[in-house]
Amino acid sequence: MRLLACLVFVCATCAVTTGQVKQFDVAAVRLSPARESFTILDRGGPESPTPESWSCEFCNLRDLLARAYAVDGGQISGPSWLDGERFHISAKLPAATTRVQLREMLRNLLADRFALTAHLESRVVARYEFAVGGSAHKLRKPGERARPGPDADGFPKLGPPSEEPEIRTILGRTRMFLPKATLKDLAEELSFHLRRPVVDTTGIEGQYDIGLYWSEEESGPSLAQAFRDQLGLRFVEKKGPVEFVVVEHIEKLPTAN
């Protein structure tokens, strides 16, 4: 899964620190096979059916940096070839690894295998925000909402029911299902999918099964309409501070496994 724009920048820079070092138990990185068409597959990890393994197929370095820092690709400032070579990564995780720890492990993997050094920088940019749209939201707790099924309006069908998140787009029409997700998780997935910073400003805590569909064409609901009608939230564009990852150094290819 998972899902490029920036304007004026202000503010200061800060060094990226991780505190106690977290590492994958085992991790292998290799070049993806050459194909004319492919699908980026991000599987496993915390709160999935396979929490002690994680893999990413056909991910380029921009994708991996976005995953490691929980930002969209447009929030990464670095060489243009970050969008070049693609990689298959498979890793084993310690028991009870959290999503935050997984990101830290991936940052350390990029430092170890690709000699990554980077820092964070705050910039004021156009971003999307979502907030509660009325008196109450329409979010459903896990198990209260069925996985969205096929429809007759041209929206993509999702695969068999599972506990894995899934996002599919066909001809500008997108359907998403995020099981046991927080609104911060939703913002992260939308940032990756839309290639634009998305921020949750609702203050709503907890996990939900989030089903959402929208269209870039007039034949279906816009993303703003989908948020209002399907989730009871407002989705608006505003300017605000967003953290950017500034790559100081990174190698094109990894060291040997």
N, C-alpha and C positions, 0 to 999 in steps of 0.2 A: 504494500500500500504506500502507502503514503504517498501526499498529494501533489513573476520576478519583477519586483518593482521597488524602487527606493527614491526618496526625494532629498531634501536638505538634511545635513547632519550637524549636530551640536555636541555638547557635553564632553565628558572625559572618557579616558580609557582605563581599563583595569585588567590586571593580570588574571589568567585563568588558573585557579588552584583547585585541587581535588581533595585535600586533606588526606585521610587514610587511603592508601592506594588500593584500588579494587581491580582484580584481574579475572579474566575468564579462566576456568579450570584448564580448558584446552581450546585452542582456536586455530583454524586453518584458513588461509587466504590464498585464492588462486584466481587467475584470469578467467573470465566467463568465456564460453565458446562463442565463436563468431557467428552471428545470425542476423538476417535482414530485419526480422521482427522478433520481439520478445516482450515478456511481462516482468516487471519488477516484483519479486515475491519476498515479502518480509514476514517470517513465520516464527511462532513460538515465543518463548520468553515469559516474563511475569504475567500472571492472571490469564494464561492461555492453557489449553489442554496439555501442553508440553512445557512446563515452566522451567525445566532444567536444561533446555536446549534452545538455541536461537540461530536462525540462518537468514541470510539475505542473498538473493540471486539477481544478477544483472544490475547491481548497484554501482554507480560511479562515485567518485570521491565527494562530489557535492551532496549526493544522496546520503552518504555515510556521515558526513559532517552535520547535515541537517538532523539526522537521527540522533547523533551523539550529543548535540547541543539543544535539541527540541526547538528548532527554528525552521523556517522555510528556506528554500534554496536561495531566494533573493536576499536573505539576511547574511549571506556569506560573501565576504570580500576576499578574493584570491585570484590566482592565475586562471585564464580562460580554459586551460586544459583540464580543470577539475571535472568538466562534463565529458571527458574523453573515455579512457579505458573503463571497462566495467568488470566487476569482480563478483565471485561467489565466496561468501564467508559462512562458515559453520563453526559454532562454538558451544561448549558445555558450560553451564552456569552453576555456581554453588547453590545449595538448597536455600529456599526462601529469599532469593534475590528480588529486589524491588525494581520498579521501572527506573527510578532515579539511579540506582546502583548499576543497572544495565547500561545507561548512558555513560556513566563514569568508566565502566569497563571498556566501552567502545572508544572513548576518548583516549584511554591508555593504550588500547590496541593500535590506534592510529599513530600515537606517539612512538610506540615500539617498532611497528612494521613500516611506517611511512615517514618517520622522523618529523611528525607534526609539531610545530610550535605555533601558538595563536594567543590572541587576547580578545576580550570583549570590549565593545565600544557602544555607548548609547547614542542613538540618533533619533531625531524627530522626523517621522515619516507618515505617509498616508497608511492607515491600517484599518482593519475591520474590528468592530467590537460587537459583542452581544450582551444584552441585558434582559431582565424580565419585561415582557411586553405589556402586561396588564396586571390584574389583581393576583393571578396565579399562573404558574407554568403548567405545561401538559406532559412533563417528563414522567416516565413510568419506571418503577423499581424493577430490578432484574426478575424475570419470570412473569411480569404483569403484561408484557407487550410481546405479541408474536413477531417473529422475524418477517420483514416485508416480503411478500411473495410476488410472483409475476403479475404484470398488468397488461391491459390491452392498448396502452397509450404509447408504446415504443420505449418505455424505460427498461434498462437492462435487467435481466433475471439474475438473481444471486444463486449461488450454489446450494447444495444440501445444507440443512441447519447444522450449525456448529457453534462453538464458543469463540471462534476466530473472528476478528473484525474484517470487514470486506467493503470495498468501494469499487464500483465499476461505472465507466462512462462509455456511452455509445452515441455518436453523432450529437454531442452536446447535451445529452441527457444522462444524469447521474443518479445512482441509487447507493445509499450508504447504510450499513448496519454496524453499530459498535456495541457489543455486549459488555455489561459491567464496566461502563466507562464513566469517568467524571467529566464535568464540563471543561475542565482544563485539558483532558484527553481529546475532547471534541475540537477544541481550539487548535491543538497541536496537529490533529489529522487534517483539519481544514486548511491550516497554514501550508502543510506539505502539498495538499491537493490543489489549492488555488494559487500557490506560489506567491502568497501575499501574507503579511503578518496578521494573525487573528488573535484577539485577546478576550478572555472571559471576564466580564465586569459584573456578573450577576451576584456573586457572593454565595451561590447555591453550592452546598457540600453534598457528598454522597455519590454513590454509583447508580447508573441507570442503564437500561437497554435502550439505545438511541437509534431509531430508524428515521431516515430522512431521504427525500427525493426532490430533485429540482432540475430545471432545464435552462439552458442558455438561449433557447428560442421562445417565441411567443406562445407556442403550443403547449407549454407547461408552466408550472409555478416557478417564479424566480427564486433564488436562494433566500432573499428577504421575505418573500411570501411563504416559503416553506418553513422558515423559522417561526413566523407568526402563526400560521395555521396548524402546523404539525407539532411544534414544540412550545408554543405560547411565549416565544422570545422575540426580541427585536434584534435585527442584524443591520448595522449601520456603518458607514465609512466616516472616519474621523482622523485627524492628525494627533499623534501622541508619541511618547518615547518608546523605542523598540531597541532591544539589544542586538547588535551585529557581531558576528564572528569574523575577526580580521586574521587571515592566515599569514603568518610571517614566513614560514617555511614548510614545505611538504614535498616529498618525493613522488614521482609519477608511478613508480612500481614498488611493491613491498619487498622487504627482505625475505629470505627463505623461511619456510615454516619450521 
